[in-house]
Every structure is written in C-alpha cells, then in structure tokens.
Amino acid sequence: MSIMNSITNKRLILYTIIAIACVIIIGVSIYFQFFSSNDKRINWSETSQTEEHQESEYEELKVKFNSIFNNTVKMPLGEQVEVNKSDETKDIVYTAYEIDLYSENKYDINVNIPAINIDSEVAKKINKEIDNIFGSKVNTVILSKDALSIYNLDYVAYLKDDILSIVIKATLKELDYSQRVIIKTYNYNIATDQEVTLGTFLIKKNLNKNDVYNKVTDEIEKVITNNEAFAKAGFEVYVRDKNSKIYLPENTDTFFMDENDYLYIIYAYGNNNFTSEMDMIIF
C-alpha cells in the first residue's frame, strides 16, 4: 500500500505541475491578447507598411491628376456656404468664359475660364488675375498670324472648412515650340476674406516646413537621377536644380488641398518655360 501511495502521490504532484503550467500559459496568452491592442510602442513593421500604403495612394493620385479638371466645385456633403455672391444664380465658382473656336491652320481653342462668385475685393483681385493671364491669351492666339496654335484650359475648385481652392490647368502649343503645361492655383479663405498661404495648409496637416522641404528635394533628386539615365540614352530632359530656391516652402506658390485633405505641392515648369514637365509632391 505504501508503494501505491507513493506512486499516487507522484502522479498527483505531476498532474498538479502540469495544471499549473497550463494555467500560466493560458494567463500569458490572455495577457498578450488583451494588452497588445493597447500597446503604444511603435511597431516598425506596421509603420513601414503604413508609409508604403501612403506612397501607393500618392502615386495613384498623381496618375489621376489630369482627370480632376471637370470645371466644377467639389465640397463635402452638407458644407454650408454663406457668402455675398455677385450673382445668386451661379455657383461659388463658375465658368465665366466658355470658348470653343477653331480656324483651319490658325487656331484651335477650347477653354473654360473660372471666376469666383463672391462680392469682395480679394475675389475680384483673383478674377482679374485669372482673366489677365488666361483670358487675354485667347485674344493673343486668335490675333496671331503664325502657324496653328492650340490652347486648352480647364479647372476644378474645392471648398472645405471655408477654404476655397481653384486649380487651373492650361496646355498651349505654339509654332514649333514644345507644348507648355501651365498650372496655377488660388487659395482663398471665404470667411476671413484673405488669400491662404502654404503655411496655413502645413499647420492644418501638422507638417513641419523642414520635413516638407526635405521630402520635396528628395523627390526632385529621384527625378534627376532617372533623367540622367534618359539623357545618357540620348533623350532630351528638362534639367532641374535640387538646390534651387524655388523648392523652399516660402517660395512655393502652386499648391492646393482637395476634398479628402490631400495636400498637393506642384512645380509646373511650363509656367515659365516651353515644357510640359512638372513635379508633384503629395502629403
């Protein structure tokens, strides 16, 4: 009986140890399942995947950029607009001039020139500038006696949180010059009746100026590196200078935020040169 009792006691001890081990394992498992969701430490793998996902989104937006120009105003559902309109029958941004003209061997013009429908000095100033830059070009093309000129222009406007952004894209082909792509943006706070700077959007996106500048120059450097390969292959490329002051945030004048709060910073070299080249950085 003593031998049997000894065996029984050993088994009992073994079973007890196994049971305690199981309880510990289950407890540890429950701890990690419960607390891992509340763990605030950085998961570098997840962070990397998030950054890759963002970059993928940005690249997709760049591809779709040319399709956004549909001559309309985009705003979130339920956005309230309380402004003193110049014309109550029109939207806050409307097509002031819709011109479709063609003359064989002379010109092909298809432009939709926008205007802000707000009775304020800032709105009038912006409208005058748009007309001086883009509207007057119609007359220049029509009166030109040179070879066929092609002039197209469309726009899109965004309104969110009282900030109105107008983005204009014009393509111009004259004589034997390379085609120009001109991008011009206007950002206007309709509540304060003031033009909006890039700094306002950086604050809205919680972005640091130095970080923005570094990302811009990193993107420009990538383009330069790719262009070097094309140049060696005999292709003509538009030369960029990564150290140019145009890439400083305070000198950047072409930018806007869309209805989904994506911030676009654009360097359209056709604004001042005969080229369709541009660089676009999205945050």
TADACOR-V974844 format. One line per field, one symbol per residue. ss: DSSP state (2 for helix, 1 for strand, 0 for the rest). A space follows every 10 residues. Layout:
ss->???
//
This chain:
ss->0222222222 2222222222 2222222222 2222220000 0002222222 2222222222 2222222000 0011100000 0000000000 0011111111 1110001111 1111110000 2222222222 2222222222 2220000011 1111111111 0011111111 1110000001 1111111110 0001100222 2222000022 2222222222 2222222222 2200000000 0000222022 2000111000 0011111122 2000000111 110
//
